[in-house]
């Protein structure tokens, strides 16, 4: 489930979506009556039939319905349903609104709206800033091309139903009091319709088991109907109520400490633990091992309104048991992994979450607010296959404290994307350009001062020659989106003084391909050669905790090799002279040049039209201080140095020029 802040949005599946407008029940507090407004491109209803509420419970198209209220565990929910597949083309938006009966929205305790699809919660927005409004737009569903999205709106009217009716062009009376049905009594809530053509389950994901007798579980076919007569899960006064999920293995509400057990025979593999907590104080949740001891810590927080999900690996050998330690009202659910929120576009939420990704290789852009306050929160992101055998099979991509702004590569789905954090964050998928483009224009080689300094800095290419320049901190993925063709490019990197710096190229499925840099040298600066594929842009993966700057340059920016050259790390040079000898001397990692000084030095030559790393010729490969002379064929050639520590190179046998 995605917890959205005001103004945030997320993609929802194009299918029937059930909406619950929920709040706590308190004596004297207002009651919220929910309704839907089907709006055209102008943001207005096309007629009074576009208002769907308790006295007009179904739209003529059948695409929108008011299902009625349900109560349980100290909570009240008014239920709506929209079938996004059946909405008429002229409907651009569907507003989710409500009226406060007996007061203002500022007096409604614990107000939130939650959307579910296929019995899985997909979005939730908690209203925290309502005041004197008597009618309120909580959110809206809106078209984006072939997709639909949900936005948290959180705006209302002090003028009551009349103000909202005027803005949306409604002539019929909006609901603001007791039902006005003809005849006695409340309208019986409509049972949700069964989809005529349910989508076939994806065979790549584990199939949920059937639960028939599970203590505290929601049994399929009973809890799916949001009627007041439906059986509610075990709960305590003031407990948090979540919308029903047909395939839940367990759902339990309470207050205080407890031990929960899923008695269903869960197969070995992942399940989702979903929690909802209100009030103040600590909330701690552990798994319990076979010795009845605390095992994996899932949640430990004092956040006042917690909504979150974590992944747990069921052993398949014994019942899954959970230990709750809290004085607060809580609800805990155990769900199949197929209930994970689909990651299809952009998500903005708070707290821990489990997402599922079924698409092709892509980039995932991450933004984290640092946990609010002083920004000292922690953010971690993992990926895993749908059936990890052990919780440590997850691949860690991000683990940072404070604000985070980074991009990670996603491999071909299906994947689980696991976020562990407090505070607000967003994740957005980015596509990849696969079509080849024209070759970059030829670039004249820049001048370079070959002073006999111990660690020369190659002259930076003019800004117009740079194909990509990016600075950042921590893990990231860079894509060179400039026009490209198959062939070599120079990757130049600078890193800070702390930690390690590693860079790989990525293949078409976002797996590590060629290692370009791997160093712990403080203030690292170096250049390496990367080969652009024939059918896609060059992509680079950075692994570090430190600050960095990366530039991608054409091979014309290589350091000219026409005399003595000194370096202190990896370098790319180009040679355009006749047949000659190249004398190289490596001084070891410590720079002493003493016999036995250790380190690593490798020298390669390659064609300027290099199309594959395997086409390089290795000339020198030493793990200690050494000196060697190697022959150079007639240029043009690329000379590649991979080194830990200082080195020198000098061409001998060239004609002398004045």
Order of alpha helices (4+ residues) and beta strands (2+ residues): beta-beta-beta-beta-beta-beta-beta-beta-beta-beta-beta-beta-alpha-beta-beta-beta-beta-beta-beta-beta-beta-beta-beta-beta-beta-beta-beta-beta-beta-beta-beta-beta-beta-beta-beta-beta-beta-beta-beta-beta-beta-beta-beta-beta-beta-beta-beta
